[in-house]
Amino acid sequence: MLQTDSPPRRLRTTGKTWRSERYLAFVRSRPSVVSGSEHNVVAHHVRSLGGGGMGLKPPDWMCLPLTTEEHTILHSVGEQEYWRQRGEDPMQLICMTMLVYLAANPSMDLVEALGAIIQT
């Protein structure tokens, strides 16, 4: 079952996955969290932190802006290895992306989603 405009209550979803085209559009409008490039940016759903399932994307709040090239490399080497090689914590990057969104677009839904992340 797909639920929109209400955040997940925990990292592992139970049949309801938070989806927001507005948030995805914001993520795609941001520079890449890896290179800072603003060209050909896609919203990558971070799978290594959970929140999805076999064949299921994690909730949209677990997205990061990457260029298409970075996204291809991530999938070729594997997500955990990609972040390890860069010395980056994807959860920290997700939180920073959400905070930038909140600063520009105050939204109770994302405030609650950030609270759900911090509680896990």
MMTF fields as JSON, N, C-alpha, C and O atoms, coordinates in Angstrom:
{
  "mmtfVersion": "1.0.0",
  "mmtfProducer": "UNKNOWN",
  "numBonds": 479,
  "numAtoms": 480,
  "numGroups": 120,
  "numChains": 1,
  "numModels": 1,
  "chainsPerModel": [1],
  "groupsPerChain": [120],
  "chainIdList": ["A"],
  "bondAtomList": [4, 2, 8, 6, 12, 10, 16, 14, 20, 18, 24, 22, 28, 26, 32, 30, 36, 34, 40, 38, 44, 42, 48, 46, 52, 50, 56, 54, 60, 58, 64, 62, 68, 66, 72, 70, 76, 74, 80, 78, 84, 82, 88, 86, 92, 90, 96, 94, 100, 98, 104, 102, 108, 106, 112, 110, 116, 114, 120, 118, 124, 122, 128, 126, 132, 130, 136, 134, 140, 138, 144, 142, 148, 146, 152, 150, 156, 154, 160, 158, 164, 162, 168, 166, 172, 170, 176, 174, 180, 178, 184, 182, 188, 186, 192, 190, 196, 194, 200, 198, 204, 202, 208, 206, 212, 210, 216, 214, 220, 218, 224, 222, 228, 226, 232, 230, 236, 234, 240, 238, 244, 242, 248, 246, 252, 250, 256, 254, 260, 258, 264, 262, 268, 266, 272, 270, 276, 274, 280, 278, 284, 282, 288, 286, 292, 290, 296, 294, 300, 298, 304, 302, 308, 306, 312, 310, 316, 314, 320, 318, 324, 322, 328, 326, 332, 330, 336, 334, 340, 338, 344, 342, 348, 346, 352, 350, 356, 354, 360, 358, 364, 362, 368, 366, 372, 370, 376, 374, 380, 378, 384, 382, 388, 386, 392, 390, 396, 394, 400, 398, 404, 402, 408, 406, 412, 410, 416, 414, 420, 418, 424, 422, 428, 426, 432, 430, 436, 434, 440, 438, 444, 442, 448, 446, 452, 450, 456, 454, 460, 458, 464, 462, 468, 466, 472, 470, 476, 474],
  "bondOrderList": [1, 1, 1, 1, 1, 1, 1, 1, 1, 1, 1, 1, 1, 1, 1, 1, 1, 1, 1, 1, 1, 1, 1, 1, 1, 1, 1, 1, 1, 1, 1, 1, 1, 1, 1, 1, 1, 1, 1, 1, 1, 1, 1, 1, 1, 1, 1, 1, 1, 1, 1, 1, 1, 1, 1, 1, 1, 1, 1, 1, 1, 1, 1, 1, 1, 1, 1, 1, 1, 1, 1, 1, 1, 1, 1, 1, 1, 1, 1, 1, 1, 1, 1, 1, 1, 1, 1, 1, 1, 1, 1, 1, 1, 1, 1, 1, 1, 1, 1, 1, 1, 1, 1, 1, 1, 1, 1, 1, 1, 1, 1, 1, 1, 1, 1, 1, 1, 1, 1],
  "groupList": [{"groupName": "MET", "atomNameList": ["N", "CA", "C", "O"], "elementList": ["N", "C", "C", "O"], "formalChargeList": [0, 0, 0, 0], "bondAtomList": [1, 0, 2, 1, 3, 2], "bondOrderList": [1, 1, 2], "singleLetterCode": "M", "chemCompType": "L-PEPTIDE LINKING"}, {"groupName": "LEU", "atomNameList": ["N", "CA", "C", "O"], "elementList": ["N", "C", "C", "O"], "formalChargeList": [0, 0, 0, 0], "bondAtomList": [1, 0, 2, 1, 3, 2], "bondOrderList": [1, 1, 2], "singleLetterCode": "L", "chemCompType": "L-PEPTIDE LINKING"}, {"groupName": "GLN", "atomNameList": ["N", "CA", "C", "O"], "elementList": ["N", "C", "C", "O"], "formalChargeList": [0, 0, 0, 0], "bondAtomList": [1, 0, 2, 1, 3, 2], "bondOrderList": [1, 1, 2], "singleLetterCode": "Q", "chemCompType": "L-PEPTIDE LINKING"}, {"groupName": "THR", "atomNameList": ["N", "CA", "C", "O"], "elementList": ["N", "C", "C", "O"], "formalChargeList": [0, 0, 0, 0], "bondAtomList": [1, 0, 2, 1, 3, 2], "bondOrderList": [1, 1, 2], "singleLetterCode": "T", "chemCompType": "L-PEPTIDE LINKING"}, {"groupName": "ASP", "atomNameList": ["N", "CA", "C", "O"], "elementList": ["N", "C", "C", "O"], "formalChargeList": [0, 0, 0, 0], "bondAtomList": [1, 0, 2, 1, 3, 2], "bondOrderList": [1, 1, 2], "singleLetterCode": "D", "chemCompType": "L-PEPTIDE LINKING"}, {"groupName": "SER", "atomNameList": ["N", "CA", "C", "O"], "elementList": ["N", "C", "C", "O"], "formalChargeList": [0, 0, 0, 0], "bondAtomList": [1, 0, 2, 1, 3, 2], "bondOrderList": [1, 1, 2], "singleLetterCode": "S", "chemCompType": "L-PEPTIDE LINKING"}, {"groupName": "PRO", "atomNameList": ["N", "CA", "C", "O"], "elementList": ["N", "C", "C", "O"], "formalChargeList": [0, 0, 0, 0], "bondAtomList": [1, 0, 2, 1, 3, 2], "bondOrderList": [1, 1, 2], "singleLetterCode": "P", "chemCompType": "L-PEPTIDE LINKING"}, {"groupName": "ARG", "atomNameList": ["N", "CA", "C", "O"], "elementList": ["N", "C", "C", "O"], "formalChargeList": [0, 0, 0, 0], "bondAtomList": [1, 0, 2, 1, 3, 2], "bondOrderList": [1, 1, 2], "singleLetterCode": "R", "chemCompType": "L-PEPTIDE LINKING"}, {"groupName": "GLY", "atomNameList": ["N", "CA", "C", "O"], "elementList": ["N", "C", "C", "O"], "formalChargeList": [0, 0, 0, 0], "bondAtomList": [1, 0, 2, 1, 3, 2], "bondOrderList": [1, 1, 2], "singleLetterCode": "G", "chemCompType": "PEPTIDE LINKING"}, {"groupName": "LYS", "atomNameList": ["N", "CA", "C", "O"], "elementList": ["N", "C", "C", "O"], "formalChargeList": [0, 0, 0, 0], "bondAtomList": [1, 0, 2, 1, 3, 2], "bondOrderList": [1, 1, 2], "singleLetterCode": "K", "chemCompType": "L-PEPTIDE LINKING"}, {"groupName": "TRP", "atomNameList": ["N", "CA", "C", "O"], "elementList": ["N", "C", "C", "O"], "formalChargeList": [0, 0, 0, 0], "bondAtomList": [1, 0, 2, 1, 3, 2], "bondOrderList": [1, 1, 2], "singleLetterCode": "W", "chemCompType": "L-PEPTIDE LINKING"}, {"groupName": "GLU", "atomNameList": ["N", "CA", "C", "O"], "elementList": ["N", "C", "C", "O"], "formalChargeList": [0, 0, 0, 0], "bondAtomList": [1, 0, 2, 1, 3, 2], "bondOrderList": [1, 1, 2], "singleLetterCode": "E", "chemCompType": "L-PEPTIDE LINKING"}, {"groupName": "TYR", "atomNameList": ["N", "CA", "C", "O"], "elementList": ["N", "C", "C", "O"], "formalChargeList": [0, 0, 0, 0], "bondAtomList": [1, 0, 2, 1, 3, 2], "bondOrderList": [1, 1, 2], "singleLetterCode": "Y", "chemCompType": "L-PEPTIDE LINKING"}, {"groupName": "ALA", "atomNameList": ["N", "CA", "C", "O"], "elementList": ["N", "C", "C", "O"], "formalChargeList": [0, 0, 0, 0], "bondAtomList": [1, 0, 2, 1, 3, 2], "bondOrderList": [1, 1, 2], "singleLetterCode": "A", "chemCompType": "L-PEPTIDE LINKING"}, {"groupName": "PHE", "atomNameList": ["N", "CA", "C", "O"], "elementList": ["N", "C", "C", "O"], "formalChargeList": [0, 0, 0, 0], "bondAtomList": [1, 0, 2, 1, 3, 2], "bondOrderList": [1, 1, 2], "singleLetterCode": "F", "chemCompType": "L-PEPTIDE LINKING"}, {"groupName": "VAL", "atomNameList": ["N", "CA", "C", "O"], "elementList": ["N", "C", "C", "O"], "formalChargeList": [0, 0, 0, 0], "bondAtomList": [1, 0, 2, 1, 3, 2], "bondOrderList": [1, 1, 2], "singleLetterCode": "V", "chemCompType": "L-PEPTIDE LINKING"}, {"groupName": "HIS", "atomNameList": ["N", "CA", "C", "O"], "elementList": ["N", "C", "C", "O"], "formalChargeList": [0, 0, 0, 0], "bondAtomList": [1, 0, 2, 1, 3, 2], "bondOrderList": [1, 1, 2], "singleLetterCode": "H", "chemCompType": "L-PEPTIDE LINKING"}, {"groupName": "ASN", "atomNameList": ["N", "CA", "C", "O"], "elementList": ["N", "C", "C", "O"], "formalChargeList": [0, 0, 0, 0], "bondAtomList": [1, 0, 2, 1, 3, 2], "bondOrderList": [1, 1, 2], "singleLetterCode": "N", "chemCompType": "L-PEPTIDE LINKING"}, {"groupName": "CYS", "atomNameList": ["N", "CA", "C", "O"], "elementList": ["N", "C", "C", "O"], "formalChargeList": [0, 0, 0, 0], "bondAtomList": [1, 0, 2, 1, 3, 2], "bondOrderList": [1, 1, 2], "singleLetterCode": "C", "chemCompType": "L-PEPTIDE LINKING"}, {"groupName": "ILE", "atomNameList": ["N", "CA", "C", "O"], "elementList": ["N", "C", "C", "O"], "formalChargeList": [0, 0, 0, 0], "bondAtomList": [1, 0, 2, 1, 3, 2], "bondOrderList": [1, 1, 2], "singleLetterCode": "I", "chemCompType": "L-PEPTIDE LINKING"}],
  "groupTypeList": [0, 1, 2, 3, 4, 5, 6, 6, 7, 7, 1, 7, 3, 3, 8, 9, 3, 10, 7, 5, 11, 7, 12, 1, 13, 14, 15, 7, 5, 7, 6, 5, 15, 15, 5, 8, 5, 11, 16, 17, 15, 15, 13, 16, 16, 15, 7, 5, 1, 8, 8, 8, 8, 0, 8, 1, 9, 6, 6, 4, 10, 0, 18, 1, 6, 1, 3, 3, 11, 11, 16, 3, 19, 1, 16, 5, 15, 8, 11, 2, 11, 12, 10, 7, 2, 7, 8, 11, 4, 6, 0, 2, 1, 19, 18, 0, 3, 0, 1, 15, 12, 1, 13, 13, 17, 6, 5, 0, 4, 1, 15, 11, 13, 1, 8, 13, 19, 19, 2, 3],
  "groupIdList": [1, 2, 3, 4, 5, 6, 7, 8, 9, 10, 11, 12, 13, 14, 15, 16, 17, 18, 19, 20, 21, 22, 23, 24, 25, 26, 27, 28, 29, 30, 31, 32, 33, 34, 35, 36, 37, 38, 39, 40, 41, 42, 43, 44, 45, 46, 47, 48, 49, 50, 51, 52, 53, 54, 55, 56, 57, 58, 59, 60, 61, 62, 63, 64, 65, 66, 67, 68, 69, 70, 71, 72, 73, 74, 75, 76, 77, 78, 79, 80, 81, 82, 83, 84, 85, 86, 87, 88, 89, 90, 91, 92, 93, 94, 95, 96, 97, 98, 99, 100, 101, 102, 103, 104, 105, 106, 107, 108, 109, 110, 111, 112, 113, 114, 115, 116, 117, 118, 119, 120],
  "secStructList": [7, 3, 3, 3, 1, 1, 7, 7, 1, 1, 1, 1, 7, 1, 1, 7, 3, 3, 3, 7, 2, 2, 2, 2, 2, 2, 2, 2, 2, 1, 7, 7, 6, 6, 6, 7, 7, 7, 1, 1, 3, 3, 3, 3, 3, 7, 7, 6, 6, 7, 1, 7, 5, 6, 6, 5, 7, 7, 7, 4, 4, 4, 3, 3, 3, 3, 3, 2, 2, 2, 2, 2, 2, 2, 2, 2, 2, 7, 2, 2, 2, 2, 2, 2, 2, 2, 6, 7, 7, 2, 2, 2, 2, 2, 2, 2, 2, 2, 2, 2, 2, 2, 2, 2, 1, 7, 7, 2, 2, 2, 2, 2, 2, 2, 2, 2, 2, 2, 2, 7],
  "xCoordList": [0.84, 0.0, 0.881, 1.81, 0.605, 1.385, 0.696, -0.499, 1.465, 0.913, 1.721, 2.949, 1.067, 1.77, 1.57, 0.576, 2.541, 2.483, 2.368, 1.914, 2.764, 2.945, 4.195, 4.396, 5.042, 6.352, 6.296, 5.31, 7.377, 7.461, 7.689, 8.201, 7.323, 7.498, 8.779, 9.225, 9.379, 10.645, 11.381, 10.817, 12.627, 13.465, 12.951, 13.004, 12.46, 11.892, 10.399, 9.654, 9.98, 8.575, 7.752, 8.278, 6.471, 5.573, 4.385, 3.235, 4.678, 3.612, 3.215, 2.502, 3.646, 3.359, 4.686, 5.508, 4.888, 6.143, 5.875, 5.03, 6.588, 6.383, 6.904, 8.072, 6.043, 6.383, 5.998, 4.925, 6.884, 6.617, 7.324, 8.544, 6.555, 7.136, 7.753, 8.764, 7.149, 7.687, 9.096, 9.995, 9.281, 10.604, 11.599, 12.748, 11.178, 12.071, 12.508, 13.672, 11.589, 11.931, 12.962, 13.897, 12.785, 13.762, 15.132, 16.139, 15.183, 16.46, 17.141, 18.348, 16.378, 16.951, 17.415, 18.24, 16.902, 17.297, 18.577, 19.14, 19.034, 20.217, 21.49, 21.436, 22.633, 23.893, 24.192, 23.713, 24.968, 25.367, 26.058, 26.863, 25.737, 26.39, 27.816, 28.576, 28.189, 29.543, 30.444, 31.503, 30.036, 30.904, 30.507, 31.316, 29.288, 28.801, 28.276, 27.816, 28.342, 27.859, 26.339, 25.617, 25.878, 24.449, 23.863, 22.692, 24.657, 24.23, 23.863, 24.57, 22.759, 22.308, 22.169, 22.674, 21.489, 21.317, 20.055, 19.0, 20.187, 19.068, 18.912, 19.833, 17.738, 17.469, 17.756, 17.021, 18.814, 19.18, 18.552, 18.768, 17.778, 17.214, 18.285, 18.727, 18.699, 19.74, 19.144, 18.26, 19.634, 19.101, 19.877, 19.339, 21.128, 21.982, 21.566, 22.052, 20.675, 20.236, 18.929, 18.427, 18.378, 17.095, 15.962, 16.161, 14.781, 13.615, 12.911, 11.821, 13.514, 12.881, 12.678, 12.47, 12.735, 12.6, 12.966, 13.319, 12.892, 13.242, 12.335, 11.115, 12.943, 12.188, 11.458, 10.698, 11.669, 10.985, 11.995, 13.052, 11.66, 12.504, 12.269, 11.162, 13.318, 13.125, 12.241, 11.986, 11.777, 10.959, 11.711, 12.942, 10.973, 11.592, 12.468, 13.375, 12.232, 13.099, 14.51, 15.417, 14.708, 16.036, 16.742, 17.484, 16.521, 17.133, 18.259, 18.257, 19.221, 20.333, 20.527, 20.305, 20.94, 21.236, 22.617, 23.627, 22.637, 23.869, 23.767, 22.664, 24.912, 24.871, 24.594, 24.766, 24.168, 23.9, 25.161, 25.083, 26.318, 27.581, 27.882, 28.25, 27.728, 27.959, 26.988, 27.358, 25.748, 24.724, 25.093, 24.931, 25.579, 26.007, 27.18, 27.203, 28.148, 29.311, 28.865, 29.32, 27.98, 27.477, 26.891, 27.18, 26.073, 25.457, 26.453, 26.24, 27.528, 28.514, 29.424, 29.838, 29.742, 30.629, 29.864, 30.425, 28.591, 27.788, 27.725, 28.691, 26.575, 26.341, 27.271, 27.865, 27.404, 28.251, 29.694, 30.35, 30.195, 31.573, 31.732, 32.75, 30.738, 30.782, 30.954, 31.824, 30.13, 30.218, 31.482, 32.069, 31.917, 33.156, 34.346, 35.178, 34.438, 35.54, 35.6, 36.679, 34.462, 34.415, 34.465, 34.552, 34.411, 34.441, 33.219, 33.295, 32.098, 30.865, 29.854, 29.811, 29.052, 27.956, 26.664, 26.238, 26.026, 24.822, 23.7, 22.937, 23.577, 22.523, 22.76, 21.817, 24.003, 24.317, 23.984, 23.452, 24.296, 23.989, 22.479, 22.002, 21.729, 20.265, 19.728, 18.885, 20.21, 19.75, 20.08, 19.256, 21.273, 21.646, 20.755, 20.349, 20.451, 19.579, 18.198, 17.604, 17.692, 16.377, 16.38, 15.412, 17.451, 17.535, 17.542, 16.931, 18.236, 18.228, 16.811, 16.357, 16.117, 14.734, 13.846, 13.044, 14.002, 13.18, 13.442, 12.52, 14.692, 15.023, 14.334, 13.914, 14.222, 13.609, 12.092, 11.371, 11.613, 10.189, 9.728, 9.645, 9.427, 8.984, 7.807, 6.812, 7.951, 6.927, 6.856, 7.854, 5.723, 5.577, 5.861, 6.414, 5.49, 5.737, 7.22, 7.569, 8.084, 9.507, 10.102, 11.079, 9.537, 9.986, 9.732, 10.589, 8.561, 8.24, 9.132, 9.562, 9.413, 10.29, 11.696, 12.318, 12.197, 13.518, 13.501, 14.469, 12.429, 12.285, 12.316, 12.898, 11.69, 11.691, 13.105, 13.473, 13.893, 15.281, 16.099, 16.836, 15.971, 16.759, 16.417, 17.291, 15.164, 14.751, 15.252, 15.247, 15.689, 16.143, 17.575, 18.125],
  "yCoordList": [-1.184, 0.0, 1.24, 1.336, 2.185, 3.397, 4.523, 4.762, 5.21, 6.321, 7.56, 7.495, 8.68, 9.913, 10.951, 10.939, 11.851, 13.014, 12.708, 13.56, 11.533, 11.284, 10.44, 9.491, 10.77, 10.149, 8.763, 8.39, 8.0, 6.704, 6.887, 7.922, 5.918, 5.993, 5.316, 5.533, 4.502, 3.839, 3.529, 3.656, 3.126, 2.907, 1.777, 1.888, 0.704, -0.407, -0.133, 0.058, -0.118, 0.153, -1.118, -2.228, -0.943, -2.084, -1.955, -1.897, -1.91, -1.849, -0.445, -0.29, 0.576, 1.957, 2.665, 2.749, 3.168, 3.814, 5.272, 5.566, 6.189, 7.616, 8.007, 7.779, 8.593, 9.074, 10.543, 10.949, 11.335, 12.758, 13.243, 13.402, 13.478, 14.027, 15.394, 15.748, 16.156, 17.484, 17.361, 18.117, 16.408, 16.231, 15.7, 16.142, 14.754, 14.225, 15.331, 15.381, 16.212, 17.334, 18.237, 18.716, 18.463, 19.258, 18.577, 19.232, 17.276, 16.544, 16.655, 16.885, 16.492, 16.581, 17.992, 18.169, 18.997, 20.39, 20.778, 21.841, 19.932, 20.218, 19.766, 18.901, 20.348, 19.835, 18.452, 18.11, 17.684, 16.36, 16.468, 17.371, 15.537, 15.521, 14.992, 15.088, 14.44, 13.903, 14.932, 15.265, 15.436, 16.318, 17.786, 18.654, 18.074, 19.444, 19.869, 20.998, 18.967, 19.286, 19.48, 18.799, 20.422, 20.693, 20.141, 20.376, 19.416, 18.902, 17.428, 16.636, 17.068, 15.671, 15.021, 13.922, 15.7, 15.191, 14.331, 14.696, 13.184, 12.272, 12.088, 12.358, 11.626, 11.332, 9.844, 8.984, 9.553, 8.167, 7.739, 8.384, 6.657, 6.088, 5.235, 4.232, 5.627, 4.914, 3.621, 3.654, 2.498, 1.193, 0.547, -0.29, 0.936, 0.257, 0.522, -0.145, 1.483, 1.808, 1.123, 1.311, 0.336, -0.321, 0.54, 1.471, 0.224, 1.007, 0.525, 1.0, -0.409, -0.968, -2.451, -2.91, -3.172, -4.611, -5.157, -4.391, -6.45, -7.021, -6.428, -6.589, -5.749, -5.146, -3.869, -3.346, -3.348, -2.133, -1.015, -1.239, 0.176, 1.334, 1.768, 1.637, 2.289, 2.905, 4.144, 4.604, 4.683, 5.903, 7.05, 7.065, 7.993, 9.109, 9.983, 10.637, 10.02, 10.834, 10.262, 10.923, 9.048, 8.424, 8.633, 7.759, 9.778, 10.088, 11.1, 11.959, 10.96, 11.903, 12.324, 11.526, 13.573, 14.005, 13.515, 13.792, 12.786, 12.323, 12.617, 12.669, 12.813, 12.928, 11.543, 10.534, 11.503, 10.204, 9.349, 8.131, 9.964, 9.213, 8.632, 7.463, 9.438, 8.952, 7.828, 6.855, 7.975, 6.968, 5.641, 4.577, 5.704, 4.497, 3.832, 2.611, 4.629, 4.084, 3.442, 2.351, 4.113, 3.57, 2.174, 1.25, 2.026, 0.727, -0.308, -1.508, 0.138, -0.827, -1.356, -2.514, -0.53, -0.989, -1.452, -2.119, -1.098, -1.421, -0.223, 0.525, -0.059, 1.148, 1.278, 2.336, 0.233, 0.334, 0.632, 1.437, -0.011, 0.234, 1.657, 2.303, 2.14, 3.497, 4.518, 5.386, 4.416, 5.389, 5.174, 6.141, 3.923, 3.647, 4.29, 4.918, 4.143, 4.724, 6.233, 6.82, 6.861, 8.315, 8.806, 10.01, 7.894, 8.294, 9.092, 9.945, 8.815, 9.553, 8.661, 7.45, 9.273, 8.582, 8.991, 10.14, 8.066, 8.468, 8.98, 9.85, 8.472, 8.963, 10.43, 11.218, 10.787, 12.19, 13.062, 14.162, 12.571, 13.321, 13.461, 14.512, 12.4, 12.45, 13.516, 14.327, 13.512, 14.496, 15.919, 16.821, 16.122, 17.457, 17.895, 19.055, 16.975, 17.296, 17.693, 18.654, 16.955, 17.271, 18.617, 19.372, 18.921, 20.2, 21.377, 22.41, 21.221, 22.271, 22.453, 23.577, 21.332, 21.396, 22.125, 22.984, 21.773, 22.394, 23.89, 24.668, 24.293, 25.718, 26.492, 27.633, 25.861, 26.524, 26.335, 27.2, 25.205, 24.844, 24.194, 22.968, 24.961, 24.324, 23.373, 23.742, 22.156, 21.136, 20.221, 19.589, 20.134, 19.274, 17.818, 17.09, 17.382, 15.997, 15.651, 14.602, 16.507, 16.207, 16.415, 15.753, 17.319, 17.467, 16.148, 15.678, 15.558, 14.277, 13.165, 12.292, 13.188, 12.172, 12.28, 11.259, 13.488, 13.678, 13.151, 12.533, 13.385, 12.853, 11.332, 10.724, 10.712, 9.248, 8.726, 7.679, 9.437, 9.029, 9.109, 8.18, 10.213, 10.419, 9.388, 8.997, 8.931, 7.964, 6.554, 5.718, 6.263, 4.908, 4.708, 3.626],
  "zCoordList": [0.0, 0.0, 0.0, 0.801, -0.879, -1.008, -0.256, -0.427, 0.577, 1.344, 1.002, 0.953, 0.766, 0.443, 1.53, 2.256, 1.623, 2.501, 3.989, 4.754, 4.411, 5.837, 5.99, 5.232, 6.964, 7.067, 7.686, 8.322, 7.49, 8.149, 9.639, 10.066, 10.415, 11.861, 12.313, 13.44, 11.46, 11.799, 10.511, 9.424, 10.624, 9.464, 8.589, 7.364, 9.167, 8.398, 8.194, 9.155, 6.937, 6.675, 6.818, 6.733, 7.035, 7.211, 6.267, 6.702, 4.964, 3.99, 3.57, 2.578, 4.282, 3.924, 3.713, 4.625, 2.513, 2.172, 1.833, 0.987, 2.486, 2.271, 0.9, 0.587, 0.085, -1.242, -1.353, -0.907, -1.951, -2.139, -3.399, -3.41, -4.46, -5.69, -5.431, -6.037, -4.535, -4.201, -3.611, -3.979, -2.7, -2.104, -3.133, -3.157, -3.989, -5.024, -5.983, -6.379, -6.356, -7.23, -6.55, -7.192, -5.256, -4.514, -4.538, -4.807, -4.261, -4.241, -5.606, -5.68, -6.678, -8.033, -8.369, -9.265, -7.67, -7.936, -7.2, -7.457, -6.294, -5.471, -6.188, -7.062, -5.824, -6.358, -5.772, -4.691, -6.48, -6.008, -4.651, -4.427, -3.747, -2.437, -2.535, -1.571, -3.68, -3.868, -4.536, -4.005, -5.69, -6.475, -6.429, -6.757, -6.03, -6.057, -7.42, -7.586, -8.401, -9.74, -9.724, -8.997, -10.542, -10.647, -11.942, -12.238, -12.711, -14.014, -13.935, -13.311, -14.569, -14.658, -13.28, -13.051, -12.378, -11.02, -10.936, -11.455, -10.272, -10.03, -8.528, -7.757, -8.124, -6.712, -6.483, -6.967, -5.753, -5.446, -4.123, -3.097, -4.141, -2.915, -2.233, -2.793, -1.038, -0.299, 0.262, 1.118, -0.226, 0.162, 1.314, 2.04, 1.474, 2.456, 3.901, 4.814, 4.119, 5.476, 5.851, 6.96, 4.948, 5.209, 4.716, 3.935, 5.175, 4.803, 3.558, 3.238, 2.851, 1.658, 1.861, 2.984, 0.817, 0.858, -0.5, -1.397, -0.673, -1.954, -3.031, -2.99, -3.982, -5.064, -4.698, -5.512, -3.49, -3.046, -2.798, -2.209, -3.248, -2.957, -1.523, -1.0, -0.882, 0.438, 0.307, -0.806, 1.42, 1.384, 0.703, 0.678, 0.162, -0.555, 0.323, -0.191, 1.628, 2.493, 2.567, 3.074, 2.072, 2.075, 0.734, 0.285, 0.094, -1.198, -1.054, -0.173, -1.958, -2.043, -3.493, -4.404, -3.718, -5.082, -5.526, -4.879, -6.637, -7.281, -8.767, -9.313, -9.435, -10.888, -11.461, -10.777, -12.71, -13.334, -13.372, -13.212, -13.582, -13.598, -12.208, -12.09, -11.174, -9.808, -9.458, -8.802, -9.904, -9.641, -10.313, -9.716, -11.533, -12.252, -11.538, -11.381, -11.109, -10.392, -9.083, -8.74, -8.352, -7.086, -7.305, -6.544, -8.338, -8.578, -9.099, -8.926, -9.727, -10.228, -9.122, -9.172, -8.126, -7.043, -5.807, -4.939, -5.731, -4.544, -3.623, -3.472, -3.015, -2.222, -1.021, -0.814, -0.241, 0.96, 0.59, 1.251, -0.461, -0.899, -1.422, -1.173, -2.139, -2.688, -1.569, -1.644, -0.537, 0.564, 1.38, 1.865, 1.543, 2.279, 1.583, 2.238, 0.254, -0.511, -0.379, -0.45, -0.189, -0.083, 1.361, 1.603, 2.309, 3.71, 4.125, 5.009, 3.486, 3.752, 4.462, 4.242, 5.308, 5.983, 5.286, 5.409, 4.55, 3.817, 4.721, 4.302, 5.934, 6.83, 7.183, 7.241, 7.414, 7.702, 6.49, 6.639, 5.299, 4.085, 3.884, 3.456, 4.193, 4.102, 5.058, 4.676, 6.281, 7.275, 6.834, 6.984, 6.294, 5.832, 4.667, 4.602, 3.749, 2.619, 3.124, 2.634, 4.099, 4.651, 5.372, 5.276, 6.088, 6.794, 5.826, 6.096, 4.694, 3.674, 3.133, 2.921, 2.912, 2.434, 3.447, 3.082, 4.7, 5.75, 5.857, 6.101, 5.676, 5.744, 4.621, 4.811, 3.45, 2.3, 2.251, 1.755, 2.765, 2.666, 3.96, 4.022, 4.986, 6.23, 5.971, 5.347, 6.464, 6.234, 7.44, 7.785, 8.081, 9.245, 8.906, 9.73, 7.704, 7.311, 7.421, 7.963, 6.918, 6.961, 8.343, 8.695, 9.135, 10.515, 11.25, 11.998, 11.038, 11.669, 11.122, 11.876, 9.823, 9.221, 9.821, 10.115, 10.004, 10.611, 12.044, 12.487, 12.757, 14.102, 14.104, 15.002, 13.099, 13.001, 12.766, 13.3, 11.981, 11.724, 13.003, 13.334, 13.719, 14.937, 15.993, 16.767, 16.051, 17.054, 16.772, 17.675, 15.537, 15.204, 15.588, 15.381]
}
